[in-house]
């Protein structure tokens, strides 16, 4: 059976500049939410911070109304992996682990990123899991940059790098069925980016390609279930989970991490494009 043709949207440098502006709005919203995370804060409180920050920058929350989603962020706590709906009834407690996913659209272009944050005094093993997820995300982004620079990179080089980083770090579950994606004039575009797999497969990594890279891992089984709200995805065994994400774009001279405030330079060094990030959030 022939596989369906992917519809991959390659961006011009000027369009990537616009995506950078949207990405910086997301970065600022996540920064403010990270600072606000504390025992006694509700996930609805965090959602309000995100919406206020995004709209003050002249942007619109990407998630609001997306297939009926009712909020500006996904706020997934403990065994919740992704897509949890913020609520004033969900109040953070000491020892919790929360993953916050946030998106914004500015001038028709999207940015999308996620962080996992500990609440108060957290089990070091859980913080280590969040660190492993973040390291794996950066490994995937670095693989994309190297593959594009060499002219021979393929999409699953990213997937393989993410998986290898996680496997080397310990016995974590890698969530299947959810992963990264193309991004641009829509929040979710081709191609889908798995967090596991063999290298050397799929579309070529070329300048103009913009992707959201987002590992999701668990302390136990990778098996998932969706709750009755039709959104929240949880671990079946009740184990804790972590989810991180950045939006990145490939340019002829390197990679640009559009939702990182420094463009990714601190983690990627010389792999980051020589183009100086010029876009800043409005407002």
C-alpha atoms as one frame of an Amber mdcrd trajectory, in Angstrom:
protein
   0.000   0.000   0.000   1.360   3.421  -0.950   1.906   5.793   1.965  -0.003
   9.098   1.828   1.923  12.043   0.436   3.027  14.459   3.154   2.143  18.135
   2.781   5.228  19.809   4.261   5.262  23.608   4.408   8.759  25.038   3.946
   9.220  28.579   5.202  11.239  31.491   3.875  13.686  33.265   6.216  11.195
  36.130   6.439   8.411  33.775   7.499  10.692  32.183  10.086  11.302  35.682
  11.485   7.541  35.941  12.017   7.495  32.551  13.700  10.286  33.774  15.973
   8.069  36.644  17.100   5.293  34.192  17.977   7.830  31.918  19.656   9.070
  34.696  21.909   5.522  35.395  23.035   5.230  31.739  24.060   8.629  31.882
  25.784   7.563  34.879  27.853   4.259  33.272  28.838   6.074  30.113  29.946
   8.644  32.153  31.867   5.905  33.906  33.820   4.070  30.679  34.516   7.246
  28.948  35.674   7.786  31.760  38.181   4.172  31.474  39.378   4.202  27.693
  39.993   3.894  27.093  43.746   1.778  25.148  46.239  -1.718  26.674  46.422
  -1.714  27.974  42.825  -4.429  26.509  40.604  -3.946  25.476  37.014  -6.637
  28.035  36.146  -4.405  30.718  37.683  -1.613  29.662  35.331  -3.996  29.698
  32.382  -4.961  33.294  33.207  -1.290  34.316  33.255  -0.781  32.748  29.834
  -3.797  34.405  28.244  -2.949  37.822  29.672   0.670  37.599  28.484  -0.223
  36.362  25.012  -2.948  38.944  24.383  -0.817  41.793  25.760   1.729  40.960
  23.055  -0.907  41.318  20.342  -1.130  37.560  19.822  -3.901  35.013  20.302
  -3.711  31.774  22.325  -3.396  28.945  19.787  -5.135  26.395  21.990  -8.339
  28.320  22.721 -11.098  26.827  20.601  -8.761  24.335  18.896 -11.165  21.454
  18.189 -13.177  22.870  21.094 -10.359  23.070  23.663 -11.497  25.619  26.274
  -8.233  27.124  27.566  -4.949  28.827  26.670  -2.668  26.115  28.065  -2.601
  22.394  28.744  -1.705  21.876  32.413  -0.856  18.223  33.037  -0.137  17.295
  36.661   1.623  14.145  37.898   0.165  11.124  36.038  -1.393  13.413  33.430
   0.852  13.398  30.349  -0.668  15.934  27.939  -3.802  17.915  27.074  -5.156
  18.358  30.615  -7.665  21.212  30.910  -6.871  23.919  33.493  -9.319  24.172
  36.390  -9.724  26.300  39.515 -10.331  23.005  41.337  -6.898  21.633  40.446
  -4.650  23.285  43.020  -0.951  22.489  42.984   0.533  20.835  46.063   4.037
  20.368  47.390   5.733  17.517  45.509   3.640  17.781  42.346   5.124  17.781
  38.860   3.334  19.898  36.255   3.820  20.018  32.489   2.632  23.269  30.901
   2.062  23.358  27.140   1.446  26.774  25.566   0.912  28.116  22.060   0.410
  31.512  20.452  -0.366  32.743  16.965   0.922  36.160  15.871   0.436  37.647
  12.419  -0.817  34.247  11.239   2.222  32.253  12.463   2.398  29.816  15.378
   4.771  29.109  18.238   4.400  26.077  20.521   6.442  24.991  23.555   6.141
  23.113  26.840   7.986  22.881  30.154   7.844  20.519  33.126   8.207  22.151
  36.543   8.418  20.815  40.084   6.135  22.271  42.760   7.865  22.983  46.066
   9.942  20.100  47.402   9.890  17.393  44.713  11.338  13.885  44.650  14.751
  14.233  42.937  13.936  11.195  40.776  11.005  13.110  39.268  13.132  16.165
  38.621  15.684  13.904  36.985  12.974  12.509  34.690  12.070  16.050  33.619
  15.748  16.758  32.976  16.058  13.597  30.869  13.086  14.667  28.752  14.624
  18.099  28.207  18.045  16.672  27.353  16.400  14.318  24.840  14.561  17.218
  23.219  17.830  19.101  22.756  19.477  15.953  21.397  16.739  15.765  18.772
  17.139  19.422  17.831  20.906  18.993  17.553  20.423  15.961  15.312  18.200
  18.043  13.035  20.838  20.759  12.801  23.663  18.329  12.038  21.564  16.420
   9.521  20.601  19.559   7.642  24.195  20.861   7.637  25.476  17.591   6.194
  22.774  17.505   3.548  21.911  13.871   4.291  19.708  14.161   7.365  16.287
  12.510   7.522  13.344  13.106   9.815  13.785   9.954  11.882  17.326  11.019
  12.762  15.530  13.317  15.229  13.379  10.474  16.548  16.394   8.221  16.974
  18.386  10.886  18.815  15.504  11.515  21.230  15.079   7.807  21.943  18.797
   7.174  22.346  19.151  10.003  24.863  16.264   8.646  26.931  17.440   5.028
  26.810  20.945   6.003  27.898  19.578   7.946  30.861  17.586   5.140  32.489
  14.466   3.002  32.440  11.776   5.453  31.349   8.628   4.824  29.356   8.547
   6.621  25.987   4.962   7.558  25.234   3.816   6.346  21.824   1.066   7.818
  19.660   1.926  11.384  20.644   4.914  13.403  19.487   6.224  16.401  17.634
   4.928  17.928  14.425   5.392  20.424  11.689   4.269  23.943  12.543   3.742
  27.214  10.710   0.495  28.770   9.538  -1.253  25.984  11.458  -0.264  24.651
  14.859  -0.130  21.041  13.653   1.230  20.258  10.202   3.058  17.428   8.482
   5.288  15.722   9.335   4.583  13.879  12.586   7.792  13.507  14.610   7.989
  10.316  16.656  10.081  10.179  19.825  11.555   6.805  18.880  12.664   4.940
  15.765  15.488   4.011  13.449  17.478   6.805  11.796  17.666   7.587   8.101
  13.971   7.457   7.239  11.373   9.989   6.142  11.626  13.422   4.538  14.963
  15.169   4.237  15.972  17.792   6.785  16.269  20.954   4.697  16.326  24.719
   5.262  12.839  26.101   5.744  11.601  23.125   7.750   9.972  24.124  11.049
   9.182  21.481  13.651   7.966  21.210  17.221  10.077  18.600  19.034   8.329
  17.233  22.144   9.395  14.178  24.112   6.937  12.674  26.616   8.260  10.128
  29.097   7.038   8.340  32.211   8.488   6.801  35.349   6.726   3.544  34.510
   4.790   2.059  31.631   4.365   4.107  28.442   0.756   2.910  28.059  -1.844
   5.683  28.104  -5.554   6.299  28.551  -7.782   9.248  27.688 -10.135  10.556
  30.368 -13.844  11.141  29.916 -13.292  14.861  29.188 -12.027  13.793  25.757
  -8.704  15.581  26.222  -6.622  14.570  29.220  -4.140  11.767  28.520  -2.832
   9.889  31.583  -0.509   6.991  32.309  -2.444   3.749  32.753  -0.301   2.665
  35.667  -0.542   6.011  37.482   3.175   6.751  37.154   4.363  10.344  36.872
   5.121  11.864  33.470   7.119  14.700  31.929   6.552  16.608  28.680   8.782
  19.285  27.135   8.724  20.999  23.743  10.397  23.648  21.603   9.625  24.986
  18.140  12.699  25.032  15.894  13.444  26.013  12.314  16.272  25.062   9.978
  18.069  27.825   8.088  20.984  27.548   5.623  23.457  28.478   8.382  22.048
  26.432  11.263  19.075  25.848  13.512  17.018  28.505  15.275  15.049  27.453
  18.355  12.191  29.871  17.978  10.629  29.407  21.423  13.926  29.626  23.353
  14.667  33.158  24.491  18.332  32.794  23.455  17.465  30.995  20.221  18.998
  27.815  21.607  22.559  29.102  21.808  23.241  28.020  25.404  22.429  24.376
  24.650  23.521  24.104  21.011  26.414  26.532  20.635  27.752  26.696  17.087
  24.815  24.694  15.717  22.633  27.754  16.180  22.178  29.967  13.139  24.504
  32.952  12.828  21.423  35.070  12.104  20.957  37.406  15.054  17.476  37.014
  16.580  15.843  40.338  15.816  12.178  39.706  16.536  10.867  40.627  19.974
   7.404  40.283  21.492   5.027  43.119  20.791   3.489  45.162  23.584
